[in-house]
Amino acid sequence: MSIVIAGGRALLEELVEADIVVAGGRIAEPGAPAPAGALRLDASGLLVLPGIVDCHGDAFERHIMPRPGVSFDIDLALRDADRAMLASGITTAFHGVTWSWEPGLRGADNARSLIEAMARLAPELGADTRFHLRHETFNLDAEAEILDWLATGRVGVLAFNDHTEGLMKEGVRPAKVAKMVERTGLSSADFMMLAEAVYSRRDEVAGSVSRLAQAALEAGVPTLSHDDMTPQMRAWYRSLGVRVAEFPIDVATAREAAAHGEAIVFGAPNVVRGGSHLGCPGAEDMVRQGLCTILASDYYYPALALAPFVLARKGAAAFTEAWKLVSEAPAQALGLHDRGMIAPGKRADLILVAEGPQPRVVATIAGGRLVHLAEQRILA
């Protein structure tokens, strides 16, 4: 499909009035003639922005299990999540699939089903949808299978998560434990018995993480560490080649990552809501301090398109820099150098946005295809 987007303000180096031509799934050179029969979109009064690259989104879990113990077909859920993402301007999506030692939503069967379903449905999904494996580091029995997935190119991103240490420590939030128990379908007593058995193998965890990190490096799979608790933890992951800090738990840990030029991820919902719901660092403040280089949807897709506008409105960052947090920066950090910006030869991932108190995504183009259209008026 060839497309001409006319009359909008496009985010090139700055926001400028420019017509954008899409041909062969790529952005054409400035001034290129419109191909015969090209679809024309009237972007007058709209912003034309690079499509959003979401490096970590797990809101799709609610499409699978909208209520505890109430599950729907995975293919249906992924198609529904795809439509939600496209309406939010997400053109590249890394579904954060947690594979834990727990049964249920975050268990082995669900992880296997999801990796198969994503590969099977890829041709019909609008967003370029990839598998972000959130490996629970205490899930030691999964190591061999994950090594195979890495070697065979099935994993888009590997993140190291540890929710087990916190679970086993005194003072962990009861509500969080209850939520974990709820999604497993186990009784509280059976869940804690399982957790204690898993935790008894804690001395094996570091070796497993090291082997998986090395395998990911050899396979060219980007790696992230999730919820780094201390600067020392970040430094240890760095020694393994893990160069993206995802949701560092405090400012000191974020500074440790920044001091070494590493990508630092915080949640876009944190920006939109005005702070973390868990008492972690505020993403807006982290942006102001240069301690946040990427924003992710985390648990709420619409926040990604809104967050850059919020940051610009509050003076935390210029809009051009704020938008890089959701497009160019995550693309570069994950090795996707063909996208994230509007430039000749880049993949044609573009969104048309109507400004306002709550900016709206009017149209989404992914890989040169018009995959979401909210207003017929722009069809010229």
Buried (B, 14 or more C-beta within 10 A) or exposed (E): BBBBBBBBBBBBEEBEEBBBBBBEBBBBEEEBEBBEEBBBBBBEEBBBBBBBBBBBBBBBBBBBBEEBEEBEEBEEBBBBBBBBBBBBBBBBBBBBBBBBBBBBBBBBEBBBBBBEBBEEBEEEBBBBBBBBBBBBBBBBEBBEEBBEBBBEEBBBBBBBBBBBBBBBEEEBEEEEBEEBBBBBBBEEEEBBEBBEEBBEEBEEBEEBBBBBBBBBBEBEBBBBBBBBBBBEBBBBBBEBEBBBBBBBBBBEBBBBBBEEEBBBBBBBBBBBBEBBEEEBBBBBBBBBBEBBBBBBBBBBBBBBBBBBBBBBEBEBBEBBBBBBBBBBBBBBBBEBEEBBBBBEEBBBBBBBBBEEEEBBBBBBBBBBBBBBBEEEEBEE
